[in-house]
Every structure is written in structure tokens, then in C-alpha cells.
């Protein structure tokens, strides 16, 4: 499924002072993410990247313009769209198995159906040996994989990822990013991912959207010319470095 925003803007009211006019947070912005594409969004802090994710997830209304899923307005959360934030929000009293199964439980599926679906997914996440473990027993990388599994178990057509690996150390972040690439290649989902890491964006994405300072507007749409599948070795290539330099220059210009 494709994602699109058309002349989208978002505003926020001044906290605690309704007499002040709302201030612009995002846009106007227009772009499309085609079916099966992996697109990353980068830009200065506070430029509206997370706001964009919330609007596309149906969690926030735009001030103007539209967010579209296959041409239809996104007015509310949809099971076709999976969302993952930086905070894993795993429930400490539930095992990995039950945390990952939570969306299916809320949807009314039986325990047998839930557990069958999760047990099929956990090996791909490297968590099959930790199904009965609790969040407090997991490393940061394992916790993020469990949070990713909780999104993937719903079989969404679109993944919205808001800086999901930002709290991880560099080596763990690389490994979990590669896990995400592998799962994306298998499931052919449409992905829009916000990241503050230029290298992460170049490693993962087909295209990188660069936003300006607040209110975030699209100032560059950069295609990543690396072939797939990708690996850490790609980060040492001249093409990788040239693309990263181009993205960095656009962010600095922003």
C-alpha cells in the first residue's frame, strides 16, 4: 500500500496560554511513498518528524491537507498501519510471548491462534529462546526486537517507525537495523522511518526525505543508489559516503 501527504500542515497551541495564536509545527509538505518502498525521514530536531508519524498513524489531525493510504484519507488508526516508537512500552509483567501477542489479544483472537502466530515470528526476530522471558531479563536490542514483533504480528501493510533504535548502542543498533531490513525484504511492506542517524538512513532506505527547520518542509528527496540486499560492508563504500555527505549537506543547509 502507498502512503501520501498532500499540502499537509500541523500546528500546536502554546502550552498554558490560549490567547497566543497556534504556532506552525510542520508543512506544508507533499510527498508519496510507493508500495514496498523503504523511506527514511531526517531533519533538525523539532522540525515535525514525529508529528508527521502521528498524523500518518491516524493519531493526530492535520491543520490542513491530507494524509492518504492508497488514496483514501487517514482519519483514524488502522490495523493496516503498524506504528513503533522509540520507547518499547513492553509490559513488565508479561512475557515476550504475551507482549508480542498483545495486539492479537486485543483484537479478540484465541490464545491458541495468538501463540501460534507469535511462535512463527519469534525465530525471525532471534527471540525464539526468550519466549518465556520477561522484559527485565532482556537486553536493549532484544526489547526492541520484541517491540518490533508486536507490530509485525498484526501483518500491517505499512510500517511507521519513529526513531525506534535511538536508545541502543551503535553495534546493537546496526544489528537490529539489519534484522529490520531482512524482515522488510521478506514481507515487502511499505516503510516510513524517522531517524536522527544519517548513516542509518543511507543503510536502510530507498529514498531519504530531508526536512527543514520548524515548520518542517521538504527540502530534498534523495535516492540511495546502493543495490540490495545490503550489509555493513556497504557503509565503507564510496557510494555510501557520497550519499551520506549529500544528506548531511542538505541538513546543514536546512
N, C-alpha and C positions, 0 to 999 in steps of 0.2 A: 504494500500500500504506500502511496505517496503522501508526503506532508507538504503543506504550503502555507505561507503567510502572505497576505495582500494588504499593503498600506497599513500595517499593524502599528498601533501606538499603545503605550501604557503610561499611566500617571499614578502618583501617590499623593495622598494628603499629608500635610505637615503634622507630625505627631503632636497631639495635645493642643493644637491651635487650628480650629476650624475656620477662623477668619482669614487665614492665608490661602491663596489660591493653590490648587494642586500643582506639584512640580513634575515635569516630564521625566520618565524613567527609561523609556525605550521608544525608538522609532521616530518617524515612520520607517518601516522596514518591509521589504518584499523579497522572497526567495522561495525556491522549491527544492525538496529532497525527493529524488525519484525512488521508485520501488526498488528495494535491495541495496540502496546506496548507504555508505557509512560516511557521515559528515560530522566534522568537529567544528565547534564554535569557540573562538578565542577573542580576547579583548581586555582592556584595562579593567581593574576592579571597579565594581559599581556601575558597569555600563548596561546592565539589564539582562545579562545572560540567564540567570536563574529565573527572572521574571518571564522570559521567553519560554523556558521549560514549563513553568506553571500554567501559562496560557495554553500551550500545546497539549498539556495533560488534562485540560478542562477544569483546572483548579482555580483559575482566576480569569476574569472577564477583561478583554482589552477595552481601552477607552474608545478606540476607533479601529476600523479594519476588521479582518477576519483571519482566523486560523482554520485550516481545512485539512480533512483526512479524505483522500480520494475524491476531492472536490466538494465534500459535504462539510458544513460548519461544525466545528468542535465547540459544543456548548456545555458539556459535562464530561466527567471521567468516563472512559470506555474500556471494556475488557480487551479491546483490540490494541490498546496502547499501554505498555508497561513502563513504569517510572522507577528510577533508582537514584537516591540521593547519596551524599557523602556519608551521612550517619546511617549505619546499618539498621538501627531500630529493631534489632533482634530481641525477642522476649527472653529474659534470662532464665525463666522457669520452664521454658520449652526446649526440647532437644532440637538438634539440627533438623532432624526428620520432621518434627512438628512445626518448626519455624518455617521451613520451606513449603510445607503443605498448607500453611495458614490461608492463602487466598482460595484454595480449593475447598477448605472447610467453610469459609465464609460464603462460598458460592453454593453450599449445600451438598457437596459430593460426600459419599460414604467414606468411612475410614479406609476400607479396602481399596477403593479407587484412588484415594489420595496417596496412600502409601505406595501403591504400585507405580503411580506417576513419578513420585519423588525418588523412589529406588532406581528407576530407569535413568534419572537425571544426575544423581549424585556422582557416579563414576566419571562422567564428563567434566565435573567440577573438581575432581580429585578429593571428594569428600565421602566416598563410599565406606571408608573405615571409621568415619566420625558421625555416622547417622544418629547414634545414641549419646553423643557428647552434648554438653551444654555450652552456650556462648562463652561463658567464663573460662572454658577449657580450650578455647580456640585461639590461634594466632590472629593477628590483624588481617592477614591475607585470607585465611580460612573464613573468617567472619564475613569478609567482603564477597567471597565466593558463595557463601550461604545466602547473603542478601541478593546476589545476582540470581541464584537459583530460585528464590522466592518470586522473582519477576518472571523468569523463563518458564516456570512450571505452568503458568497461565497460557502459554503459547501465544503471546501477543504478536501482532503483525508489525508493530512499531516499538522500538525501544528509545526512551528518553532518559539520558544519563547525565546527571548534574554533578560533575566533579566527583565521580564515585570512588576514585582511588587516591584522592588527595591526601588522606591521612596516613598512607602507607609509606614505608621506606622505599628508596629508589629501586633496590633489587626486587623486592616483593611486588612493587608497582609494575615493573616490567613484566614479571611472570604472569600476574593476573591480567594485564593488558593483552598478552599473547593468548591466554586462555579465552578471553573475550573474543579475540579475532577468530580463533578456531571455532567457537560456538556459533559466531555470526556467519561464518562461511558455511557451516552445516545447515543452518536454519534459514539463511537468506532473508533475514529481517531487514527492515529499514531502520537505521540508527541515526539519531542526532545526539551528540555528546558534547557537553560543555567541559572544557579543561583549561587550566592555567599553564599547562606544560606544553610548550611548542613542540618539543621532541615527541611527546606522547601523541599529539595531534598528527604529526607527519608520519609516525609509525603506523597509526591506525586508519587514517581517513583516506577516502577517495578525493574529497574536497575539504578545504578549510575556509570557513567564513570568519572574517575579521571584522569586529565591531569597533566603532569609535568610542570616545568617552561619552558619558551620560549627556543626553539620552542616546543610547546605543543605536547607531545607524550602520548599515552595511557599507564598508569602505573597500573590501576586497573579497573576491571569491576565487581562491587559489586551488587549482587542480594539482594533486600529488602524483607525479609521474613515475612512481615506483610500481613495479609489477607485483602481482600476488601469486602465491602466498608470501607473506613477509616474515622476517625473523630479526633477531637482534643484530645480526650481521649487516642488515640494511642500514643501520644507524651510522655505520662507518663509511658509507658510500658518498661520493661527491654529489650525486643527485639529492640524497637526503640532506646534506649540509647546505646545498644551494637553496632547497625549498625552505628549510628552517630559517635561513638568513632572510629570504624574501618575506616570510611571515613576520619575523622579528622587526624588520624594517617597517612594515605596514603598521604594526602595533605601536612602534615608537612614533610614527608619523601621526597616529591617532591622538 
